[in-house]
Amino acid sequence: MKYFNNIVNWNQLNSNEQKKILSRPVCLENNTIKKKVKDIIKDVQVLGDEALKKYTNLFDNYRLNTFQLSEKYISSSLLGINPILQKAIAIAKKNITSFHEAQILPETDIETQSGIRCQQIYLPLNSVGIYIPNGIAPLLSTVLMLGIPAKIAGCKEIILCSPPPISQEITYAAHICGINKIFQVGGAQAIAALAFGTDSIPKVDKIFGPGNAYVTEAKLQVSSILNGPEIDMLAGPSELLIIADEVSNPDFIAADLLSQAEHGISSQVILLTSCSQLAKKVVLSINKQLKNLSRSSQIYIALKNSSIILTKSLFQSIDICNTYAPEHLIIHTENARSLLNHILNASSIFLGPWSPESAGDYASGTNHVLPTYGKSLSSSALGLSDFKKRILVQELTAKGFMDLSHTLETLSQAEKLEAHNNAVKIRINFLKDKYER
């Protein structure tokens, strides 16, 4: 059995070495993937369902005449789910619903000055596509994370695509979220179908959901095409950073690091601590726990991208964390909440020893669709607002317009936009004529 022991002292590294230790696993730009995805998208645009059948047979080794699951089949998925799992899904659904319902924003409606009313209103996206991977693990939790806010937002049409054969767990999760348009199609071809529509699969306005390199590349390409759909984000390999001190539990920390490394060989996990004794204990615990995990060989590859970093202080750990901008951050210290105001960049934060990252992945209520690869510097976790659009409204009375007209004329003249100025003048003249008569 291979042994993990990557402990480094931050203050003994030069600036280049420090930068390298915080570098994510390299996502190589694969021109082969780009070209294959481009060809698949073009095929789906031209041939529609026939292209979907071809690629489903080629990539999934599955022959289908019809892609959509019948309502009867979806309803029957209930029979294949044991009551314990049903209860767990129900609890997760309740918590996710509660958290996302709390995100409903009040509309803005104010009078900026007398006679000028300005509003900001929210409308649901008309149609959304949800992509759910269905490979090694059926990601039923992602169905909940995407389906629940889409329903709360009021999206009129929710289309779910997942590679065949779709697991009963995914079908059941969709069923209890009220999603009844479920299609057995995966990969780049599913993204293309959602982006442009086929005879079977409707075109959507925005595509959500994670996937492999082909799915991610397809999302990038379709969102770049004129009249293509919006996308939620381009999620990279998963990552976790933990800040810990001398009172932290090394077994908890080791378990959390391993749980995130389990996501895939390109995942990255980092521990920051000023306590060398804790670091050594965590290493021992990682290697002990690793022996009992079925995916230990894949986890070990992810651990090659990962490090335990010794710092000089807790606040140096925080500075490094803010530089790294992790997808998941666990603050596993004494009085963890007291450090929250010092964290500037993280997608999702877990405070204290009883808040494992697994809670956020499944059932605490927060969303697990998160920016990765340092994007938390400027991007946010998925939320209810991603399923809505903001619309601005303004209404001026005649007096309100007249009071603002001089300002409008001055600014339009400064920008040398004559037609803008004319739109103001023609109204001024109309009002003057009306009141002079």
Secondary structure as UniProt FT lines:
FT   STRAND          7..9
FT   HELIX           10..12
FT   HELIX           15..21
FT   HELIX           31..47
FT   HELIX           49..60
FT   HELIX           71..76
FT   HELIX           77..80
FT   HELIX           83..101
FT   TURN            102..103
FT   STRAND          108..113
FT   TURN            114..115
FT   STRAND          116..124
FT   STRAND          127..131
FT   HELIX           140..153
FT   STRAND          157..162
FT   HELIX           168..176
FT   TURN            177..178
FT   STRAND          181..184
FT   HELIX           187..196
FT   STRAND          206..208
FT   HELIX           213..224
FT   TURN            226..227
FT   STRAND          230..231
FT   STRAND          239..244
FT   TURN            246..247
FT   HELIX           250..261
FT   TURN            262..263
FT   TURN            265..266
FT   STRAND          268..273
FT   HELIX           276..290
FT   TURN            291..292
FT   TURN            294..295
FT   HELIX           296..304
FT   STRAND          307..310
FT   HELIX           314..324
FT   STRAND          328..332
FT   TURN            334..335
FT   HELIX           336..342
FT   STRAND          348..351
FT   TURN            353..354
FT   HELIX           357..362
FT   TURN            373..374
FT   HELIX           375..377
FT   HELIX           384..387
FT   STRAND          388..396
FT   HELIX           398..414
FT   TURN            415..416
FT   HELIX           418..436
//
